[in-house]
Amino acid sequence: MKPDLVWNTEEGFKLSAEDVARAEGKRTELYHRMRTFMDEFDFLVLPTNPTPPLPVGQTSIQEIEGQRMGSYIDGGALKSAISAVGNPAISMPAGFTGEGWPVGIQIVGRHCDDLSVLQLAHAFEQATGVGERLPPMLD
């Protein structure tokens, strides 16, 4: 296993039952806040990652715009936050950086509205054709 996962597992073993119960209570509060927030919006469209793909051998985001990440979790916060609240989401290609690296978007829908997320993803793919384009470095 990669060191990040070993660290994450070891940190989890340090938690007491009370710690876990408190965290689950906070997650439930966040779930309800997100559900209420999404009453005003059909979708959120977010980047999948805050950086382009990592170099070979680098397993996590180390820094974003000069700010050091405390752990691998910090660099993946966008995806983790949506996973924690349980909204349906899909990640898909969205284009390329100026250097030719692929970037993606994450379409997030309302709770239990998976079908609408899939429909919007399909419409985006049909309208842009982005999933059919190869990175410039592979052309």
Secondary structure in CASP SS format (residue, H / E / C, confidence):
PFRMAT SS
TARGET T0000
AUTHOR 0000-0000-0000
METHOD secondary structure of the structure
MODEL  1
M C 1.00
K C 1.00
P H 1.00
D H 1.00
L H 1.00
V H 1.00
W H 1.00
N H 1.00
T H 1.00
E H 1.00
E H 1.00
G H 1.00
F H 1.00
K C 1.00
L C 1.00
S C 1.00
A H 1.00
E H 1.00
D H 1.00
V H 1.00
A H 1.00
R H 1.00
A H 1.00
E H 1.00
G H 1.00
K H 1.00
R H 1.00
T H 1.00
E H 1.00
L H 1.00
Y H 1.00
H H 1.00
R H 1.00
M H 1.00
R H 1.00
T H 1.00
F H 1.00
M C 1.00
D C 1.00
E C 1.00
F C 1.00
D C 1.00
F E 1.00
L E 1.00
V E 1.00
L E 1.00
P E 1.00
T C 1.00
N C 1.00
P C 1.00
T C 1.00
P C 1.00
P C 1.00
L C 1.00
P C 1.00
V C 1.00
G C 1.00
Q C 1.00
T C 1.00
S C 1.00
I C 1.00
Q C 1.00
E E 1.00
I E 1.00
E C 1.00
G C 1.00
Q E 1.00
R E 1.00
M C 1.00
G C 1.00
S C 1.00
Y H 1.00
I H 1.00
D H 1.00
G H 1.00
G C 1.00
A H 1.00
L H 1.00
K H 1.00
S H 1.00
A H 1.00
I H 1.00
S H 1.00
A H 1.00
V H 1.00
G C 1.00
N C 1.00
P C 1.00
A E 1.00
I E 1.00
S E 1.00
M E 1.00
P E 1.00
A E 1.00
G E 1.00
F E 1.00
T C 1.00
G C 1.00
E C 1.00
G C 1.00
W C 1.00
P E 1.00
V E 1.00
G E 1.00
I E 1.00
Q E 1.00
I E 1.00
V E 1.00
G E 1.00
R C 1.00
H C 1.00
C C 1.00
D C 1.00
D H 1.00
L H 1.00
S H 1.00
V H 1.00
L H 1.00
Q H 1.00
L H 1.00
A H 1.00
H H 1.00
A H 1.00
F H 1.00
E H 1.00
Q H 1.00
A H 1.00
T H 1.00
G C 1.00
V H 1.00
G H 1.00
E H 1.00
R C 1.00
L C 1.00
P C 1.00
P H 1.00
M H 1.00
L H 1.00
D C 1.00
END
